[in-house]
């Protein structure tokens, strides 16, 4: 096993020749694995023919979303992780909430990075990105590269020095048989899903700040089951605050005797402004309207009182505006 850190963004290694997670680290054949594993399609009652729209506007069926993976990584590292997550998901909230946040981070990070890999492959094929010229935010690629480094913890030892790169929230739902669905926002590396009696929200590269930002509401919720509207409202708040988060986390990465040590640089740095841009109820209401589509709430209804958007939480615990 090669102990160097695989960095695919240095030479845009997204051509389905090397393992999406480990590059050429292992001397093993490469196979293509499903982004949505079979167990997840089964528990979701999906056929695999359901469709997703990618950033290039192409539409793909779930069962066509695949990434290249070393057979050694797949068999010895990814499959055991999938088995652990699948077992917890089959049991529900009690088992999912007992999973380690790091385990959830690895699984969600792998899921999101797989989608990023597919998007990057499309960009390379369309010549939107190449080693000579990049038509993509350097900051965005920096975040993607950091995520790839962090989820290499699936197959190697990675140590976070006195910090966690993520905010992860697992909540119980009132509905015991919630249909599976997920959302992701690649630009902010934000992800959410709901299934059976639980919901998960994750910000994968915020060093825990979004969880702190919503601390008051999370403490109010505790372990109380949420209604469907409340969970979507909680999601909307995290997706919006992730958008307002105005720092690009920087990390020092060092390899010592095969171990990868990651240290976070202070988020405040030399900047005096707050970590989040000002919360605007009007913009938040637009986000919330999208999450509440199943219930038909109009933007006018949500923001009828501009200083107090409607909420399914009591008290609402909305962030202060400027």
C-alpha positions in Angstrom: 0.0 0.0 0.0 1.3 3.4 -1.0 1.3 5.7 2.1 1.2 9.0 0.2 -2.1 11.0 0.2 -4.1 10.7 -3.0 -4.9 14.1 -4.3 -7.1 13.8 -7.5 -7.6 17.5 -7.9 -3.9 18.0 -8.7 -4.1 16.3 -12.1 -7.9 16.0 -12.4 -8.0 12.3 -12.1 -11.7 11.7 -12.9 -11.4 9.4 -15.9 -12.7 6.2 -14.4 -9.2 4.6 -14.6 -8.2 4.8 -10.9 -10.1 4.2 -7.7 -12.2 7.3 -6.9 -11.1 7.1 -3.2 -7.6 5.8 -3.2 -6.2 6.4 -6.7 -3.4 3.9 -7.3 -2.7 3.3 -3.6 -3.6 -0.4 -3.9 -2.3 -2.9 -6.4 -5.7 -4.2 -7.2 -8.1 -4.3 -10.1 -10.7 -1.5 -10.4 -14.4 -2.2 -10.6 -17.4 0.2 -10.8 -19.6 0.3 -7.7 -23.1 1.9 -7.3 -23.3 5.3 -5.7 -26.7 4.3 -4.3 -25.9 0.8 -3.0 -28.4 -2.1 -3.6 -29.4 -2.2 0.1 -30.4 1.5 0.0 -32.4 1.1 -3.1 -34.1 -1.9 -1.5 -34.9 -0.2 1.8 -36.2 2.8 -0.1 -38.4 0.6 -2.3 -36.7 2.1 -5.4 -36.3 0.2 -8.7 -33.2 2.1 -9.5 -34.8 3.7 -12.5 -35.7 6.8 -10.5 -33.9 9.8 -12.0 -31.6 12.6 -10.8 -30.6 15.8 -12.6 -26.9 16.6 -12.6 -25.2 20.0 -12.7 -24.7 19.7 -16.4 -28.5 19.3 -16.8 -28.2 15.7 -17.8 -30.7 13.3 -16.3 -29.4 9.9 -15.0 -31.1 6.9 -13.4 -30.0 6.0 -10.0 -28.7 2.6 -11.1 -26.4 4.2 -13.7 -24.6 6.3 -11.1 -21.3 4.4 -10.6 -17.7 5.3 -9.6 -14.5 3.3 -10.1 -13.2 1.6 -7.0 -10.3 -0.7 -6.1 -11.6 -4.2 -5.4 -9.5 -4.2 -2.2 -11.0 -0.9 -1.0 -14.5 -2.0 -1.9 -14.3 -5.5 -0.3 -12.3 -4.7 2.8 -13.3 -1.1 3.7 -16.4 0.2 1.8 -18.5 -2.9 2.1 -18.1 -3.2 5.9 -19.0 0.4 6.2 -22.1 -0.1 4.1 -23.1 -3.2 6.2 -22.8 -1.2 9.4 -24.9 1.7 8.0 -27.4 -0.7 6.4 -28.0 -2.5 9.7 -28.6 0.7 11.6 -31.0 2.1 8.9 -33.0 -1.1 9.0 -33.6 -0.7 12.7 -34.3 3.0 12.7 -33.7 6.0 14.9 -32.4 4.2 18.0 -29.7 2.4 16.0 -28.8 5.3 13.7 -28.5 7.8 16.6 -26.1 5.3 18.3 -23.7 5.3 15.3 -20.6 7.4 15.7 -20.6 10.8 14.0 -17.4 9.8 12.3 -19.0 6.7 10.8 -21.9 8.8 9.5 -19.4 11.3 8.1 -17.5 8.6 6.2 -20.7 7.2 4.7 -22.3 10.6 3.8 -18.9 11.9 2.6 -18.4 8.9 0.4 -21.9 9.3 -1.0 -21.5 13.0 -1.7 -17.9 12.7 -3.1 -19.2 10.0 -5.4 -21.6 12.4 -6.9 -18.9 15.1 -7.1 -16.7 12.5 -8.9 -19.4 12.0 -11.5 -19.9 15.8 -11.9 -16.1 16.2 -12.3 -15.9 13.5 -14.9 -18.7 15.2 -16.9 -16.8 18.5 -16.6 -13.6 16.9 -17.8 -15.4 15.3 -20.8 -17.0 18.6 -21.7 -13.6 20.3 -21.4 -14.9 22.6 -18.8 -12.0 21.6 -16.6 -8.5 20.5 -17.4 -5.0 20.6 -16.2 -4.4 23.7 -18.3 -7.5 25.7 -17.6 -10.1 25.5 -14.9 -13.6 26.8 -15.3 -14.6 26.1 -11.7 -14.2 27.9 -8.4 -10.7 27.3 -6.9 -12.4 27.5 -3.5 -14.9 24.8 -4.5 -12.2 22.5 -5.7 -10.2 23.2 -2.5 -13.2 22.0 -0.5 -13.8 19.0 -2.6 -10.1 18.1 -2.3 -10.3 18.4 1.5 -13.3 16.1 1.5 -11.5 13.5 -0.5 -8.6 13.6 1.9 -10.9 13.2 4.9 -12.9 10.3 3.6 -9.7 8.4 2.9 -10.3 7.6 6.6 -12.5 4.8 5.2 -9.4 2.8 4.3 -6.5 4.4 6.3 -6.0 6.0 9.7 -6.9 9.7 9.8 -6.7 11.7 13.0 -8.4 15.0 13.5 -6.4 17.2 15.9 -8.9 18.5 18.5 -11.7 19.3 16.1 -14.3 17.7 13.9 -14.8 18.9 10.3 -18.5 18.3 10.3 -21.9 19.2 11.8 -24.1 16.2 11.9 -27.6 16.0 13.5 -29.8 12.9 13.8 -33.4 13.4 14.9 -36.4 11.2 15.5 -39.5 11.6 13.4 -43.1 11.3 14.4 -44.0 9.3 11.3 -42.7 5.8 11.8 -42.7 4.9 8.1 -41.3 7.9 6.3 -40.5 7.3 2.7 -36.8 7.6 1.8 -35.6 10.8 0.2 -32.4 12.8 0.2 -31.1 16.3 -0.7 -27.6 17.6 -1.3 -26.1 20.9 -2.0 -22.6 20.3 -3.5 -21.4 23.9 -3.3 -21.8 24.0 0.5 -21.3 20.2 1.0 -24.7 20.0 2.8 -26.7 16.8 2.9 -29.9 15.5 4.4 -32.0 12.4 4.3 -35.1 10.9 5.9 -36.2 7.4 6.2 -38.6 5.4 8.5 -38.5 7.2 11.9 -35.3 9.3 11.5 -33.8 12.2 9.7 -30.1 13.2 9.2 -28.7 16.6 8.4 -25.0 17.0 7.7 -22.7 19.9 6.8 -19.4 18.2 5.8 -16.9 21.0 6.0 -17.8 23.7 8.5 -15.8 22.5 11.6 -19.0 22.2 13.6 -20.1 25.8 13.2 -23.6 25.3 11.8 -24.5 23.0 14.7 -23.4 25.8 17.1 -25.3 28.4 15.0 -28.6 26.4 15.6 -27.8 25.4 19.1 -30.8 27.0 20.7 -33.3 25.2 18.5 -31.4 21.9 18.7 -31.5 22.1 22.5 -35.2 22.8 22.4 -35.8 19.8 20.1 -33.6 17.4 22.2 -34.9 13.9 21.5 -38.5 14.9 20.8 -39.8 13.4 17.5 -40.4 16.0 14.8 -43.3 16.3 12.4 -42.6 16.1 8.7 -42.9 19.9 8.5 -40.6 20.5 11.4 -37.9 18.3 9.9 -38.1 20.1 6.6 -37.9 23.4 8.4 -34.8 22.3 10.3 -33.3 21.3 7.0 -34.1 24.6 5.5 -32.4 26.4 8.4 -29.2 24.3 8.0 -29.1 24.7 4.2 -29.5 28.5 4.5 -26.9 28.9 7.3 -24.5 26.8 5.3 -24.9 29.3 2.4 -24.3 32.1 4.9 -21.1 30.5 6.2 -18.4 32.8 4.8 -15.2 31.0 5.5 -13.2 28.5 3.5 -11.8 26.1 6.1 -8.0 25.6 5.8 -6.3 22.5 7.1 -2.7 21.4 7.7 -2.3 17.8 6.6 0.7 15.7 7.6 1.5 12.0 7.1 3.6 10.3 9.8 4.4 6.6 9.5 1.3 6.0 7.4 -1.0 8.0 9.7 -2.7 11.1 8.4 -3.0 14.0 10.9 -5.3 16.9 10.0 -5.2 20.1 12.0 -7.7 22.9 11.4 -6.5 26.5 11.0 -8.5 29.0 13.1 -11.7 30.0 11.1 -11.5 33.6 12.3 -8.0 34.1 10.9 -7.3 37.8 10.5 -11.0 38.6 9.6 -13.0 40.6 12.0 -16.4 39.9 10.6 -18.6 37.1 11.9 -18.4 33.6 10.6 -21.9 33.9 9.0 -23.3 36.6 6.8 -26.4 38.4 8.1 -29.5 36.2 8.3 -32.3 37.6 6.2 -35.8 36.4 6.9 -36.9 37.1 3.3 -34.2 35.0 1.7 -34.7 32.3 4.4 -38.4 32.2 3.6 -37.6 31.5 -0.1 -35.5 28.5 1.0 -38.3 27.4 3.3 -40.9 27.6 0.6 -39.0 25.0 -1.4 -38.7 22.6 1.5 -42.4 23.1 2.3 -43.7 22.4 -1.2 -45.6 19.3 -0.2 -47.8 21.4 2.1 -48.4 24.3 -0.4 -47.2 27.2 1.8 -46.8 30.3 -0.4 -44.0 32.7 0.1 -46.5 35.4 1.0 -48.0 33.2 3.7 -44.5 32.3 5.1 -43.3 35.9 5.2 -46.6 37.7 5.9 -45.0 39.1 9.0 -41.5 40.2 7.6 -40.1 40.1 11.1 -41.5 36.7 12.1 -41.7 34.0 9.4 -44.1 31.2 10.2 -42.6 28.2 12.0 -43.7 24.8 13.2 -41.5 25.2 16.2 -42.7 26.9 19.4 -40.9 29.0 20.2 -39.5 29.5 16.7 -35.9 30.2 17.9 -35.1 32.0 14.6 -31.7 33.7 14.3 -31.7 37.5 14.8 -31.6 39.7 11.7 -29.5 42.8 11.3 
